Amino acid sequence: MLVEFTWLGLLLLVPLIYLMVTVFEVQREAYAATAAASAAGRAISVAGSDEEAHRQARAAVTLAYADQGIDDPRWALEVDCSPSSCLAPGAVIEVRVSSRIDLPLLPRVFGSAQPSIPVSASHTVPRGRFRSGG
């Protein structure tokens, strides 16, 4: 009876622990993507030039992923502004951050890519109409 109970416990416990680890990893990546999109939007909205805006946005995304303990993030940053320029007074800045989280402990299957789950987040920030002249 003890042997059957031990095997049954292992057969049920190991997949449950794997599922929990996977859910926690995906949640951590989702938190990082959400924080990154928000921080990048704020960084762009207060920047003084296009070059500075994109540099600060990339730094904000990198920092948000580092805050969640993600060492080697593979993220993509997309920025859309309307009407045309992110720095125009009254512009609406939409930031999208997307990444993929590799499933833990799963090898590549038949030479294909690592099994992964896509994660994305978006944030919209209005830029103020009234700005100081310098």
N, C-alpha and C positions, 0 to 999 in steps of 0.2 A: 504494500500500500504506500509506503514511504517513497519508493522508487517512482511509482506512477505519479504521485503528487509532485515530486521534484521535476520530472520531465514535463508534466503539464504546466507547472509554474514557469519553467524556462521557455517553453513554446509560446506561452502567452505574454510573458514579461518582456522578452527581448524585442518583439515587434512593437510593443507599447512604448518602450523606452526609445526606440528608433523614431517612432512617430512623434513623440514629444520633443526630441532633439531637433527634428526637421521643422516642426512648427515654431520652435523658439528661434531657430536660425532665420526662417522666413520673416518672422515678426521683427527681429532685430534689423533686417535689411529694409523692411517697410518703414520702421521708425527712422532709419537713416535717410531714406529717400524723401520722406515727408519733411524732415528737418532741413535737408539740403535744398529742397525746392523753396521753402519759406525763406531760408537765409540768403539764397541766391537772388530771390526777388527783391528782398530788402536791400541787398548790396547794390543791385543795379539801379534801384530807385533813388539812391542817395549819391550815386557816382557823378563825377564832374565831366567825364568824357567817355566815348564809346570804348576805347582801349582799356581805360581804368575800370569800367563797368564789367567787361568780360573777364578781366583779370581777377577782380574782387569776387565775381560770381563763382569762378572756378575754385578760388581759394576757400570760399564759404562751403562749397560742396565737398571738397577734400576734407575740411575740418569736421563737417557733420558726419561723414563716414568714419573718420578717426575717433570721434566721440563715442560712437557705438562699438568701437573695438574691431572694426573691419579693416584688416591689414592691407589687402590687395583688392580694392573695389574696382569693378569694371562698370563704370557708369557713363551715361551719355547725357549731356545737357543741351536742351533746346530752349531758345528764347524767341518769343514772338511779341512784337510791339505793334500797337495800333494807336494812332494812325500810321506813322511810318518810322519814326525814330523813338528809341527808348528814352531819350533825354528831352523830348519835347514836353512842354508844360501840358498837363492833363492827359499824358499818354497812359495807356493801360498795358502793363507788362505781364505776359503770361510765361511762366517758367515750368518746364517739364523735365524731370529727372527720371531716367529709367536705368535699370540694372538687372542683372541675372544672378541668382544665388544657386551655386552648385549644391546638389543634394549630397549630404554627408555620407561617406563610406560607400558610395556607389562608383564602380569603375566605368571607364568608357566601354560602350557596348559595340563590338564588331567594328572598331576603328572610327566610330562616329563621335560626335561631340559629347562632352560630359553632360549627363542629365541635369537639367537646371529648371528653375522656376523664374519667370519674369516678374519683376516688381517695378512699379512706376508710381510717381506722384506728381501732382501739378499744383501750382499756386499762382494766383492772380494778384498783382499789386498795382494800385493807381499811383501815378506820379503826380505830385501836387501841382496845381496850376500856378501858384505864386512861388517864385524862387528869388533868392537874394541875388543881386547883380555882381557880387564878387566879394 
